[in-house]
Amino acid sequence: MKFSERYLWASVTLSLLGLVFVLSVDKVKAISTDGEKYLQILHEVVAYIENDFVEPQEEKKIYIGAIQGALQSLGDPHTRFIDVDEFKELQNETKGSFGGIGVELNYQENAFVIVAPIEGTPAWKAGLLPQDKIIEINGKSVKSLSQAESFAMMRGEVGTSISMKIERKGTKEPFVVNLIRELIQIRFLRSFYLPEKETGYIKLVQFMGKDTGKEFASAVKNLKESGAKKLIIDLRMNPGGLLDLAIELADLFLPPNADIVSVKGRGGVLIKSFKSETRDLKYLDLPVAILVNGGSASASEILAGALKDNNRALIVGTQSFGKGSVQSIIPLSFGAGVAITIQKYYTPSGISIHGKGITPDHVINPVSANEDEKYALEKLFKKNLIRPFLETHSEFNESSISDFKDLLKKENLKISDSVVKVFLFNELRMGTSQSKPRLDLDIQLSEAINLLK
């Protein structure tokens, strides 16, 4: 059976956070006496709603609400009802090309929380960040919509627009972003040799793609042949993907029979453990550092946790997302389905990833704007001065930096030189995901290289 932690919607990617099994409905247990009693009460309540409620109601909507309420009572945002249309789409897993905005989401507290935007996609270009909350879709509050209705609004034809209101920590007021859905073709991996540091750099966007494991191994081989004596694996903003792939990549750097990850079910019962294998292709002596941040989730955390606990890699950056539960996708009657959390991931040292994440060996914060600088940038966006500037400045160079400083001076705004440089570099590369990393702008990468012996 193929272990996959996620499916891709036509307009949005929603993580299912783990192994996905499709089970048969014949596992449904007989209802207890109490269950029969409350089921009778439910039917009576529905009857009163249909006959006496002041406004006529659709019977289907009432029962779906009851089902969703039952699942929400578990307090787990990943256990949820899947309506007929959504379940059909779940069964069509894509292979790296899909229409949408390119954002990985969790549903929490009546809002969609962004795990990570996928690099090079509309969401990434718009500057959406991990932990951003989507509170409105096309002017409608997410609180007033079911999850299925929200997904339906996010789906749409390539080339059509979608408006979302975003609530962001540290930003005084929610703001609106308008995106155009694209046919998203993801390049999952890219690599660069940094000769000045004798270091290989691999950026993994997602743990997806049938050939990504082979491409990763080939990239490591090529980097070593180019002269790399160290390796940086960049998992920042990587929301996860296939469990099999995380295990395959960890295996490259671990001796045979080393623990990689274990899966435990109800009561902490061990379901399965995964260990490294004996194989010809291994990189046991190559120093490795892994970059993580709040957008690194699930499969990213499995790889980072496996290499960290086996003392095989330094973890550098900031705390990862903490997405380590396993959902079972179960078909129900009449074409509907349900996702139920059944298991959790544990690192080799026995620590649950879920809700905690991976703590870096070396916490290095990136260059980021303070509150006043965020306000200044927000003001520039609101006055529609950023886009015209970027349209006339296509390259990141001293001239662009100087002109942006002039714009700030004209608007009587102040932003530090380091924040200006990082902001412009990120904005000007958003049209492409092929930019070689800049050590002078990426303090986390620079420090990771220096930490490796």
Disulfide bonds with the S-S distance in Angstrom:
none
